[in-house]
Amino acid sequence: MTKKAVIVGASGLIGSNLLAMLSTQPNYDEILIIARKKTRTNNVKVTQLIIEFAHLDRYAKSITGNVIFCCLGSTRSETPDLDEYRKIDHDYPVKLAEIALKNGIEQYHLVSSISADARSSNFYLRMKGETEEDIKKIGLKSLHIYQPSVLIGYRQSARLLEGISIFFLKITSPLLLGTLKKYRAISAHSVAKTLFKQSLKNQTGVFTYTSDKIKQLSK
């Protein structure tokens, strides 16, 4: 049986790891990348749909498959305009979930953030929490929400301060024990591996994985 995966955000840290993984696995025969610009790949399984996210509805008929992996996300430095930031991290993932339901896509996998909370006073965590809550309301058959902590991995646009922060997190992470384990830094590869593995289980319902659980499931 032909199985098709849709990856949104394939150029990001988690999305690029996931694309590389799915490209070499026999479980998916087709991979559709949805992006604003082309991703460098020559894998025969991959097709690319280049879109304007502000007009997602125009492309709805082309967004089909068995599984959607939504790895969309930005940062304040990349998107200082908070309205634009919210569109990328909230509006587009929610619209994609609505399209997934309408087109009969069985699974939706959303990359969120540790401590996401719709009632948080922090803009970023509140936005991530609202995204989770709004997608839950859509009524998808199978919704998987991943809440990774600080991500470790190669970034093309790495910044000095960010690199220093990750260095110290690598050192201090083993000191985070018990309920604090979920705040340990985690590799983007581990997150991508868990997305892939969970997509093969065909579970129904809503599932949320904090960083420590993601790490455990990736093994």
C-alpha positions, 0 to 999 in steps of 0.5 A: 500500500502506498503511503504518503507523508506531508512535511511542512517546515522541512528546511528547519532543524527538526524538519530537515532531519525528518526529511532525511530520515523519511527519504531513506525509509521504506515506510513512506513511498511519497513525501510532499514538502510544503514550503515558501521556497525549494528545499535542496533534495534530489530524492525521487520520492520527494515532490515540492509544493511551493506556496504562499502560506497566507493563502493556504486555502488556494492549495488545499486540494493539493495537500493530501496524504496519510500523515502531516508533520507540521514543523513550522516555527520561527524566532523573535530574531527572525520574525520581530513582528509579533503578528507575523510571528503568530501567523507562522506559529499559530495560524498556519498550523491551525489552518493546515489541521483544518485542511487535514481534517477536510482531506481525510489525512489520518494523522497530524503531528505538531511540533510545539514547545516545552511548557506550552500553555495557553494561559502563560504570561509569556508570549511564546509559550502562550502562543504555542499553547493556544496553537495546541488547544485550537488544533485539538478543537478541530477533531482530528482522528489522530493528533500527536503533539511534541513539546521538545526543550532546547534543540541541539543540532546544526543550524546554518544561521547559528548565532554566538549567544545561542551557541553558548547557551546550548553549550551550557545546557549540554553540561547542565542537562544531566543535573536535571533529574526527576520531574525536571528531566523534561527540560533537558536539551534534546537533539533535533534528530531524536525529535525527528526520529520520534515523529517518524516512529510514532507515525507508524503506530496508527494510534487514534486520539490525542497524544502529548509528548514532553521532551523526556518522553520524546527522548525515551521514544526515540531509542 
